[in-house]
Amino acid sequence: MASAYTPDQISHFLSHIQLPPKYHPTKHPTHDLAFLTALHTHTISTIPYENLTLHYSATRTVTLDPQRLFQKIVLDGRGRGGYCMENSLLFNHMLRGLGFHAYTVGVRIRHRTDGVPQGNYIGWVHIVNIVTLPDSTRWMLDVGFGGDGATVPVPLVENQPTPNIGTQEIRLARDFLPDQTLRDDPARQMWIYQYRNAADREWNSFYAFSELVEFLPADFHVMNWYTGSAAESFQTFTTLVVKFLRRAGEDGEGEVYGKRMLVNGVVKENLGGRTKVVKECVSEAERVQALREWFGIELTAEERDSIRGHVTELKG
């Protein structure tokens, strides 16, 4: 399937995420891991994971139309991003427009209890991109997960640790899910995304996917409806923003070194060590200011007014 974006739109996106000029199409970059990593790193550190449309809009409806996503995230210039399907579908069209072999797959996540993923894997509420490079290596790219998400492409290689933020490591394991009935064929096993906060800590299994079934627009339509409107979906009663922080690495390439998060009225920051609270908002005025100050997100007057009476309004 062709990309929804024109070469001019792709160029605008690359400028928006401040991708180094050597990776722009006019330079004919090699489609290798360095190029893929730069795209991933600059995307997640420019475009935040955020679900504000579900709280600060009159319709509280998320659209996955590629052109409307491009307008909101790239052209409007207000620091906006989106939740998983918004960011990952925009990114998928960019990858394909740049000549990468990329497709999307559905993901089952586990909810956190006391900050740690636990319990059963729920239904398809998340997506990731799978990219095959010319050297035949395959990589998972997740630009729309938020906290404890991958900051770099993750190889589809079993149990290979990859450094993440600070001492945190991530990897993909292979296993059957607890509720799976058919266990006669190892090919039915799922890729399990795991993280641990230090080399001496246990691995936490966070989400699962199969690279064998490509998800299509009709699938996203159903997933988006549930995620954005079901009463039991935490997205509908929790205000979330995650912005990864980028700096120049030793090799001159950009690297992610930390993250900022807003959960309802609390702003947290992790600069590679422990997470600390940096701001607690008790009113809408304080939260709107925090979005501007800590995340570079500017809400319109209409968006600010639309949260009045909503379950996530901060009433002071």
Helices and strands as residue ranges (DSSP letters): H 7-16, G 21-23, G 25-27, H 33-44, E 49-50, G 52-54, H 66-70, I 71-75, H 84-97, E 101-113, E 116-132, E 138-141, E 154-155, E 162-163, E 169-175, G 186-188, E 190-196, E 204-209, H 217-229, G 234-236, E 240-248, E 254-263, E 266-270, E 276-280, H 284-295, H 301-306
